[in-house]
Amino acid sequence: MAYEKLTAPKNGDAIAANSDGTISVPNHPIIPCIEGDGIGPDLTKAMVRVIDAAVKKVFGGKKSIVWFDVYAGEASVAKYGENVWLPDDTIQAIKDYKVAIKGPLTTPVGGGIRSINVALRQILDLYACVRPVRYFSGVPAPVKEPEKLDVIIYRENTEDIYKGIEFKEGTDDAKDMIKFLKDRYKKEVNFDSGIGIKPVSIQGSKRLVRMAIQYAIEKKKRLVTLVHKGNIMKFTEGAFRDWGYEVAVQEFRDHVVLESELDQHGGKLPAGKVLINDRIADSMFQQLLLRPDEYQVIATLNLNGEYLSDACAAQIGGLGLAPGANIGRPYAVVEATHGTAPKYANKDMANPGSLILSAVMMLEHLGWDECARLVIEGLENTIKAKTVTYDLERQMPGATKVSTSQFATHIIEKINAAK
Ligand code: NAD
């Protein structure tokens, strides 16, 4: 644990990785924290206060989070030098301590690293992008009954279009590919086509679906839906569905019932079991609008997951309160899903909801569910009381505008007052 420019806190311990990729959490885990650029520092300060309050309320000092400031984005360039957007120190710290949290980061324009977020996912093999979407009472939403949507989306984070190989129309490579497809496979492709290849593997699909089913079992959910476009893309999307069912049957037989087996149970899911079904992606968009309360855990490939996550977030009032986590085995990085909103940097104005809810995902990942519950309740009641940051206040008639730090204070008061 030698770092170039970091000193790890002495008053905490590292989370340990078990041989199966799960983690063992000490009472005082050290959590690397990238506060992020733009509004990141304001949001991180608020998030830390809220999380510390909930942990103190539940454990009274017997357990605590020991925050460890590490750097990425503009703060990294300032500390480590030009073009060092993601220093080795930060990667090493996350590897050493396993679970980290990050605020939004500026995406460098031109040169060097393409996206810090993508780099982190690849280096740490964070293969599931996990997005819970639920409604908070009082937030303006475009549908009549936004509270009916309460889903968690497991989106594959390493292949499909993230590993897509593309050839630009008109290039020699594209022409070669078109000729190869014709000569070798007798497949006609228009000569003026761009070409894209989308790889989907057994291993990549199975580990993603495995994580979604494990979550459903642990959290006593009743349904995991595999979403795919397998009616058209049989060997990628369709295979994802087939491999998903295979994982369910081969690894979770005692816990799951497939939709095709429901008849054997009189059409009803037996108590304590998780139903595994699948839906075609386009029909899933309809379903989530028309019958949102029929879905719980969704496992899907990269592109479908990207569309679905944002569509679901919009349905309950936008991305402002949508958290995210990138989870692998054993590493996990939770993150706010919005950007750095540079216009509001250092103004103590922006909404810390997304980062706070990302920290809630971190608490759940640590197994500190009671702390997570308290934070969600505190946030929910603060929004219900209509004491909100500018972005929500301007859409909520009769609301009182509060600063980032005041918003955190309101949540903390509710946490402290909780029974
Ligand atoms: P953005 O999310 O920063 O801003 C979009 C709009 O939402 C703006 O009007 C902004 O003021 C508002 N907004 C965002 N977060 C808010 C919050 N917490 N509270 C209140 N209002 C909020 O997106 P952008 O303008 O496209 O990007 C700005 C920078 O952020 C770019 O450098 C981009 O690359 C980066 N970015 C980073 C991430 C990430 O780190 N995960 C995600 C998206 C964008």
Boltz pocket constraint, residues with backbone or C-beta under 6 A from the ligand:
constraints:
  - pocket:
      binder: B
      contacts: [[A, 39], [A, 103], [A, 104], [A, 105], [A, 106], [A, 107], [A, 117], [A, 320], [A, 335], [A, 336], [A, 337], [A, 338], [A, 339], [A, 340], [A, 341], [A, 342], [A, 343], [A, 344], [A, 349], [A, 350], [A, 351], [A, 352], [A, 353], [A, 354], [A, 391]]
      max_distance: 6.0
